[in-house]
C-alpha cells in the first residue's frame, strides 16, 4: 500500500508539472530546432496579459519561421506558467535552460519574479529578455556580465513621465503615492521620489498596500488629510481596482495617475465606471495608430486568432507589441551571433543595427551600457473606454 501511494503521488506530481507547461509549436526534435522559452503568469488575475505576450511572441515567431527560421533551423517556443510566484518562476527558468536547452528566454509580467530570475540568467549565461516587468533593477542589475535585456518600460523612466504628466495635466504641487508593497512598489517609490526632487516638488506621503487588501480607505484618508492633490498608483489589475473602489467609497475625486498595471487584465470590469478616470502609461496602442506595421500586425493577429474581432480584443496591446518586437530582436541577435552559444548571442544584441519594429524603428537598441531598447520618449498615456485602451490626446 505504501509503495502504491508513493507511485500515485509521483504520477500526480508529474501530471501537475505537465499541466503547468505549454508548448507553442509543433513537436520537433531538439537537434532540428532552436528552442526559446517564456516564463510568465499564464493563470490568475494576469492571465490575459500572459496570453497577450504569447500572442505577440508567436506571431513574430511565425514570421521568422516563414523566412526559414534562424541559422537554417525552425524555432519553437516553450511556455511555462510562473503563477506570479518568484520561486516558481526560478524553477521554470531552470527547467527551460537546463532540461530544454533554450537558447534564450523571455520574462513575463511581475517584477518580483523577474528579479528572482536575473541571477540565474547571468550565472547560466543564457540571455533573458524582459517583455513586461518594469522594475529598474531587472536590467540594471550590477552584473559584470549582464545577460538581461528588455523591450518594455523601465520604472526609473516611467516615474519621470508620471511626474511630468501630473504637473502638466493637473498642475500637481503636492502629489501622494499609493504603491503595492513589493519590489515593484519599492522600485517606483525610489524613482518617484527622485523625479519629484528633480522638480523641487514635495510629496504628501507614501502609502503601501497588499495585493489581498480590499479596503484602502485608511491609507487614502491619510493621503487626503496630508493634502495630496494627485495620486501616483503602482499596482497590477485587481489591487488597482481596489484603490479606485476605495476612492469611490470616500467620494474623493482626486486625479489618479498610474503605471501600466491596470492594463493587464479585467480592470474596467473590476473597477467599474470610475476605471475611465485612471490615466496610465503604455508603450503602444493599436487604437488611433495608422502605421502600416500596426495594421499588418493587427491583421496577422486576426488571422491567427479568430477570436480577435476588434481593438477591444487585443487589450493589453503592450503585451503583444513588446513581445512581438522582443522576439524579432532576439532573432536578430542570434542571426548576428551566427551561433546559439549564450555569450555569442549576448554579443549579437550589441551588433544589431536597425530593426523596423511595431513600437518604433530601433537604431542600435542595445549597448553594453544600456540593455533597455525603449526610452521615455516611447511612452504614451491612455485610459479605458469600456474594454478598449485609448490614447489620451496631450
Backbone torsions as a table, in degrees:
resi	resn	phi	psi	omega
1	UNK	NA	-43.3	-179.5
2	UNK	-62.3	-43.0	179.1
3	UNK	-62.4	-42.1	-179.9
4	UNK	-62.5	-40.3	179.8
5	UNK	-65.4	-38.9	179.2
6	UNK	-64.7	-41.7	178.9
7	UNK	-64.0	-41.1	178.9
8	UNK	-64.0	-43.0	179.7
9	UNK	-61.3	-41.6	179.2
10	UNK	-62.6	-41.7	179.0
11	UNK	-61.9	-41.5	-179.3
12	UNK	-64.9	-40.1	178.6
13	UNK	-63.9	-42.8	178.4
14	UNK	-64.7	-40.1	179.1
15	UNK	-65.0	-40.5	178.8
16	UNK	-64.7	-40.6	178.6
17	UNK	-63.6	-39.3	179.5
18	UNK	-67.1	-38.6	-178.7
19	UNK	-67.8	-27.1	-176.8
20	UNK	-82.1	-1.9	-178.0
21	UNK	-121.5	159.0	-178.7
22	UNK	-147.8	135.2	176.4
23	UNK	-107.8	122.3	-180.0
24	UNK	-101.0	76.7	178.4
25	UNK	172.9	162.6	173.6
26	UNK	-73.4	142.7	179.0
27	UNK	-55.7	140.9	179.6
28	UNK	-150.6	157.8	178.9
29	UNK	-71.4	141.1	-175.4
30	UNK	-56.6	-40.7	-176.9
31	UNK	-71.7	-13.3	-178.0
32	UNK	-97.1	-8.1	-176.0
33	UNK	-133.6	161.8	167.5
34	UNK	-102.7	126.3	-177.2
35	UNK	-99.2	134.3	171.1
36	UNK	-122.1	153.1	-176.8
37	UNK	-124.4	163.8	172.9
38	UNK	-138.3	130.9	171.5
39	UNK	-115.3	113.3	-175.5
40	UNK	-154.7	164.5	175.5
41	UNK	-76.6	107.6	179.9
42	UNK	-104.4	1.7	178.9
43	UNK	-139.8	169.5	179.7
44	UNK	81.3	-161.8	-173.0
45	UNK	-65.3	-21.2	-177.0
46	UNK	-101.9	12.4	-175.9
47	UNK	-59.5	-35.2	-179.7
48	UNK	-63.0	-38.0	177.3
49	UNK	-69.2	-41.7	176.5
50	UNK	-58.9	-41.4	177.5
51	UNK	-61.6	-41.9	179.6
52	UNK	-62.3	-41.6	178.7
53	UNK	-61.8	-46.5	179.5
54	UNK	-59.9	-41.3	-179.6
55	UNK	-64.1	-43.5	178.9
56	UNK	-64.0	-44.9	178.2
57	UNK	-62.8	-44.5	-174.9
58	UNK	-67.1	-40.2	178.8
59	UNK	-63.6	-45.0	178.2
60	UNK	-64.0	-38.0	179.6
61	UNK	-63.4	-40.6	176.3
62	UNK	-58.7	-41.6	-179.9
63	UNK	-65.9	-40.7	178.7
64	UNK	-64.8	-45.7	-179.3
65	UNK	-68.0	-32.2	178.4
66	UNK	-65.1	-22.6	178.5
67	UNK	-98.9	14.9	176.4
68	UNK	103.6	4.9	178.1
69	UNK	77.3	-149.9	-179.3
70	UNK	-125.0	133.2	179.1
71	UNK	54.6	32.9	178.4
72	UNK	79.4	9.8	-179.0
73	UNK	-123.8	148.9	172.3
74	UNK	-69.3	154.3	-179.1
75	UNK	-115.5	137.7	176.3
76	UNK	-125.4	154.0	-177.8
77	UNK	-115.3	127.9	176.5
78	UNK	-109.2	127.3	-175.4
79	UNK	-112.4	134.4	177.5
80	UNK	-126.8	137.2	-179.1
81	UNK	-87.7	118.6	177.8
82	UNK	-91.7	-6.6	178.1
83	UNK	55.3	26.6	-177.9
84	UNK	59.6	28.3	-176.3
85	UNK	-116.9	118.9	-177.0
86	UNK	-57.0	-42.7	-179.3
87	UNK	-63.0	-42.8	178.9
88	UNK	-68.3	-32.1	176.9
89	UNK	-63.9	-42.9	179.0
90	UNK	-65.6	-42.0	177.9
91	UNK	-60.4	-43.7	179.9
92	UNK	-64.0	-42.0	179.1
93	UNK	-62.5	-43.4	178.3
94	UNK	-61.8	-41.5	-179.1
95	UNK	-64.6	-41.5	179.7
96	UNK	-65.8	-42.9	-176.6
97	UNK	-77.4	-47.7	-171.2
98	UNK	-84.2	-35.7	-179.0
99	UNK	-95.7	-47.7	-175.5
100	UNK	-83.9	-15.8	177.7
101	UNK	60.1	45.1	177.7
102	UNK	-66.4	147.9	-179.8
103	UNK	-79.0	-33.5	176.7
104	UNK	-157.4	161.5	177.1
105	UNK	-143.9	154.5	-175.8
106	UNK	-101.3	147.5	178.1
107	UNK	-102.3	155.4	-171.8
108	UNK	-99.6	-127.4	-160.6
109	UNK	-92.9	-41.3	-165.2
110	UNK	-96.5	127.4	178.0
111	UNK	-57.1	-45.3	178.9
112	UNK	-58.3	-36.5	178.8
113	UNK	-67.3	-47.9	-178.7
114	UNK	-63.3	-41.8	178.6
115	UNK	-61.3	-36.1	178.4
116	UNK	-67.9	-31.3	-177.4
117	UNK	-80.5	-28.4	-173.3
118	UNK	-50.9	-50.2	-178.7
119	UNK	-59.9	-37.6	178.3
120	UNK	-65.6	-42.4	179.6
121	UNK	-61.1	-44.3	179.9
122	UNK	-68.5	-37.5	179.3
123	UNK	-67.9	-40.7	-177.0
124	UNK	-82.3	-11.3	179.6
125	UNK	59.8	42.5	175.4
126	UNK	-119.5	120.4	-177.1
127	UNK	-56.3	135.9	-179.0
128	UNK	-121.2	115.1	-174.8
129	UNK	-106.1	115.5	178.5
130	UNK	-80.2	138.8	-179.4
131	UNK	-126.4	1.0	178.1
132	UNK	-149.8	-61.5	-174.1
133	UNK	-51.1	131.1	-169.4
134	UNK	-107.5	0.6	-177.9
135	UNK	-51.4	127.1	-178.2
136	UNK	-54.8	-42.2	-175.8
137	UNK	-70.4	-5.3	-179.3
138	UNK	-63.1	-52.6	178.4
139	UNK	-90.9	-31.7	-179.1
140	UNK	-95.9	68.0	-168.8
141	UNK	-102.9	1.2	175.0
142	UNK	78.6	3.9	-178.8
143	UNK	-70.1	141.0	178.0
144	UNK	-62.3	-40.0	173.7
145	UNK	-120.2	101.5	-173.2
146	UNK	-92.8	119.7	-179.6
147	UNK	-104.3	12.4	-176.3
148	UNK	-105.5	124.0	179.0
149	UNK	-122.1	170.6	-177.5
150	UNK	-156.7	140.0	165.9
151	UNK	-121.0	87.5	-173.8
152	UNK	-172.7	-179.6	175.0
153	UNK	-74.7	160.9	177.7
154	UNK	-127.4	125.4	-174.7
155	UNK	-49.6	-46.4	-176.2
156	UNK	-57.0	-37.4	179.2
157	UNK	-82.0	-38.6	177.1
158	UNK	-58.4	-42.2	-175.8
159	UNK	-64.1	-36.3	174.9
160	UNK	-63.2	-43.2	179.7
161	UNK	-64.9	-39.8	178.8
162	UNK	-62.5	-44.7	180.0
163	UNK	-66.1	-44.1	178.3
164	UNK	-58.8	-42.0	-179.1
165	UNK	-65.7	-42.9	-179.7
166	UNK	-60.8	-39.2	-179.6
167	UNK	-72.8	-45.6	-176.4
168	UNK	-70.3	-44.6	-174.1
169	UNK	-81.5	-41.6	-171.6
170	UNK	-117.2	1.3	-177.2
171	UNK	53.3	38.8	-178.0
172	UNK	-62.1	137.0	179.2
173	UNK	-120.4	-18.5	-179.2
174	UNK	-151.5	68.0	-177.2
175	UNK	-73.5	160.1	175.3
176	UNK	-117.8	171.6	-178.6
177	UNK	-126.0	133.3	173.1
178	UNK	-123.0	107.4	-166.0
179	UNK	-126.0	142.5	174.8
180	UNK	-64.8	141.9	-175.2
181	UNK	-88.2	74.5	175.7
182	UNK	-156.4	-178.1	-177.5
183	UNK	-58.2	-28.4	177.2
184	UNK	-67.2	-44.6	176.3
185	UNK	-61.3	-40.4	179.4
186	UNK	-64.1	-41.6	178.9
187	UNK	-59.7	-42.6	-178.6
188	UNK	-77.0	-31.1	175.3
189	UNK	-59.7	-45.9	178.5
190	UNK	-61.7	-45.7	-178.1
191	UNK	-67.2	-41.3	-180.0
192	UNK	-66.5	-41.3	178.6
193	UNK	-62.2	-40.6	179.0
194	UNK	-66.7	-41.4	-179.1
195	UNK	-66.5	-38.8	177.7
196	UNK	-68.3	-40.9	179.5
197	UNK	-62.7	-35.5	179.5
198	UNK	-64.3	-23.9	177.7
199	UNK	-102.5	6.0	-178.3
200	UNK	56.8	37.4	178.8
201	UNK	-103.1	135.4	174.0
202	UNK	-80.5	165.2	171.9
203	UNK	-123.2	147.6	-173.9
204	UNK	-76.6	-27.6	-179.1
205	UNK	167.6	168.5	176.9
206	UNK	-126.9	123.2	177.8
207	UNK	-120.7	139.3	-179.6
208	UNK	-112.7	155.6	175.7
209	UNK	-151.4	162.6	-176.8
210	UNK	-96.8	157.9	178.4
211	UNK	-57.9	-33.3	-176.1
212	UNK	-85.7	-6.2	-178.3
213	UNK	-66.2	135.6	178.5
214	UNK	-114.7	-8.3	178.4
215	UNK	-132.1	108.6	-179.9
216	UNK	-107.7	15.2	-179.6
217	UNK	-57.6	-41.8	179.6
218	UNK	-59.3	-46.6	-179.8
219	UNK	-64.9	-44.0	-178.5
220	UNK	-67.3	-34.7	177.4
221	UNK	-62.5	-41.5	178.2
222	UNK	-62.9	-39.5	178.3
223	UNK	-66.3	-39.8	178.6
224	UNK	-64.2	-44.2	-178.0
225	UNK	-68.4	-23.1	178.9
226	UNK	-86.5	1.0	173.2
227	UNK	92.7	20.9	179.9
228	UNK	-62.5	128.7	178.2
229	UNK	-106.5	2.9	173.2
230	UNK	-165.5	157.4	179.7
231	UNK	-126.5	134.0	169.3
232	UNK	-94.5	128.9	-178.0
233	UNK	-118.3	134.2	175.2
234	UNK	-133.2	108.8	178.2
235	UNK	-173.7	160.8	176.8
236	UNK	-82.1	-169.9	-165.4
237	UNK	-54.6	-64.3	-172.7
238	UNK	-62.1	-49.4	178.8
239	UNK	-64.9	-32.6	175.8
240	UNK	-63.0	-39.6	178.0
241	UNK	-62.6	-35.3	178.7
242	UNK	-67.5	-34.6	175.3
243	UNK	-61.1	-47.6	-178.7
244	UNK	-61.5	-45.1	-179.0
245	UNK	-66.9	-34.6	177.3
246	UNK	-67.9	-39.2	175.6
247	UNK	-61.9	-39.4	178.2
248	UNK	-62.8	-42.1	179.7
249	UNK	-63.2	-34.0	179.4
250	UNK	-78.1	-21.8	-173.6
251	UNK	73.0	26.0	-178.1
252	UNK	-98.7	109.4	-177.7
253	UNK	-95.9	66.4	-178.6
254	UNK	-94.7	142.9	176.1
255	UNK	-57.5	132.9	-177.9
256	UNK	-119.7	111.7	-175.9
257	UNK	-113.1	120.9	-166.4
258	UNK	-122.3	151.1	163.1
259	UNK	-64.1	-175.8	-170.2
260	UNK	-88.5	9.7	-179.9
261	UNK	-50.4	-42.1	-178.6
262	UNK	-61.1	-21.0	-176.1
263	UNK	-75.9	-8.6	-169.8
264	UNK	-83.7	9.2	-179.2
265	UNK	180.0	-138.2	-171.7
266	UNK	-90.0	48.8	-174.2
267	UNK	-62.7	-46.1	-177.4
268	UNK	-62.6	-32.6	177.3
269	UNK	-73.0	-43.1	-175.7
270	UNK	-75.1	-35.3	-175.5
271	UNK	-87.4	-20.1	179.8
272	UNK	82.2	-159.0	-173.6
273	UNK	-60.7	-30.4	-177.5
274	UNK	-75.4	-4.0	177.3
275	UNK	-56.4	-35.4	-177.2
276	UNK	-66.4	-17.3	-179.2
277	UNK	-76.7	-18.4	-176.7
278	UNK	-81.0	124.4	174.5
279	UNK	-101.2	123.4	-174.5
280	UNK	-135.3	158.0	-172.2
281	UNK	-87.7	149.5	176.0
282	UNK	-144.1	167.3	173.7
283	UNK	-103.9	-10.9	-174.8
284	UNK	-164.1	151.2	172.2
285	UNK	-147.6	133.5	172.2
286	UNK	-73.2	-30.6	-178.6
287	UNK	-66.4	130.9	179.7
288	UNK	71.0	12.4	-177.7
289	UNK	-104.1	113.7	-175.3
290	UNK	-100.2	8.3	-176.7
291	UNK	-68.0	143.6	177.7
292	UNK	-58.8	-34.3	-180.0
293	UNK	-65.2	-44.3	179.0
294	UNK	-62.0	-42.3	179.3
295	UNK	-63.6	-41.2	-179.3
296	UNK	-67.0	-42.0	179.7
297	UNK	-67.1	-42.7	178.5
298	UNK	-61.2	-41.5	177.5
299	UNK	-63.5	-41.2	177.6
300	UNK	-63.4	-38.6	178.1
301	UNK	-64.4	-42.5	-179.6
302	UNK	-64.3	-36.9	179.3
303	UNK	-71.1	-39.5	-177.3
304	UNK	-78.0	-33.9	-177.1
305	UNK	-125.4	89.7	-176.0
306	UNK	-57.0	-21.4	179.0
307	UNK	-70.1	-14.3	175.5
308	UNK	-81.1	109.3	-178.4
309	UNK	-105.4	-33.9	-177.3
310	UNK	-149.1	-173.4	-175.0
311	UNK	-65.6	-29.3	177.7
312	UNK	-66.0	-17.9	-178.7
313	UNK	-88.2	-4.7	178.7
314	UNK	-109.6	19.0	174.8
315	UNK	-84.4	129.1	2.2
316	UNK	-87.8	126.1	-178.0
317	UNK	-64.9	-28.4	-179.1
318	UNK	-62.4	-35.8	178.8
319	UNK	-62.2	-42.4	178.2
320	UNK	-67.5	-50.4	-173.2
321	UNK	-66.7	-48.4	179.1
322	UNK	-58.0	-45.0	-177.1
323	UNK	-68.1	-40.8	179.6
324	UNK	-59.3	-51.7	179.6
325	UNK	-65.5	-38.3	-179.5
326	UNK	-62.4	-42.0	178.8
327	UNK	-61.4	-44.5	179.8
328	UNK	-66.1	-35.1	178.5
329	UNK	-70.8	-38.0	174.3
330	UNK	-62.9	-43.2	176.6
331	UNK	-59.2	-42.0	179.1
332	UNK	-64.7	-38.3	179.1
333	UNK	-64.9	-41.7	178.4
334	UNK	-65.4	-41.9	179.0
335	UNK	-63.6	-43.5	178.2
336	UNK	-62.9	-38.1	-179.1
337	UNK	-69.5	-30.8	-175.1
338	UNK	64.0	23.8	-173.7
339	UNK	-160.9	161.2	173.7
340	UNK	-104.8	6.6	178.0
341	UNK	-70.9	131.8	-173.2
342	UNK	-53.2	-46.0	-177.4
343	UNK	-65.0	-37.3	179.5
344	UNK	-72.4	-36.8	177.1
345	UNK	-64.1	-40.8	177.2
346	UNK	-57.1	-45.0	177.4
347	UNK	-65.7	-30.4	179.0
348	UNK	-61.8	-33.2	177.4
349	UNK	-61.0	-40.0	-178.7
350	UNK	-71.6	-19.4	-177.0
351	UNK	-89.8	-6.2	178.9
352	UNK	-66.4	125.9	179.5
353	UNK	-90.3	-67.4	-177.0
354	UNK	-136.5	148.0	171.9
355	UNK	-147.8	123.4	178.9
356	UNK	-84.2	93.9	-171.6
357	UNK	-94.2	-174.4	178.7
358	UNK	-78.6	-44.4	-179.2
359	UNK	-74.3	-40.8	-178.9
360	UNK	-167.1	175.8	170.3
361	UNK	-88.7	119.6	-176.2
362	UNK	-90.2	133.5	177.6
363	UNK	-125.5	109.0	-174.5
364	UNK	46.4	66.4	-173.3
365	UNK	-67.2	-22.9	-177.5
366	UNK	-128.5	138.0	171.5
367	UNK	-130.5	170.4	-179.9
368	UNK	-65.0	-21.4	179.3
369	UNK	-97.5	-10.8	-178.3
370	UNK	-141.9	111.5	-179.2
371	UNK	-102.0	13.2	178.0
372	UNK	-109.0	121.1	-175.1
373	UNK	-79.0	-20.2	-177.9
374	UNK	-107.7	148.2	177.6
375	UNK	-119.4	177.0	-177.8
376	UNK	-63.1	-23.5	179.0
377	UNK	-71.5	-10.1	179.7
378	UNK	-94.2	3.6	-177.8
379	UNK	-93.6	147.7	173.6
380	UNK	-131.5	158.0	175.6
381	UNK	-103.0	142.3	-172.6
382	UNK	-139.7	174.6	174.7
383	UNK	-152.0	164.3	177.9
384	UNK	-89.0	133.4	166.4
385	UNK	-124.0	99.7	-169.5
386	UNK	66.9	-127.2	178.2
387	UNK	-93.6	-3.3	-174.9
388	UNK	-96.7	139.8	175.7
389	UNK	-95.5	119.7	-176.1
390	UNK	-114.1	143.7	177.1
391	UNK	-72.4	145.3	175.6
392	UNK	-90.2	138.9	178.6
393	UNK	-85.4	113.1	-178.2
394	UNK	-77.8	NA	NA
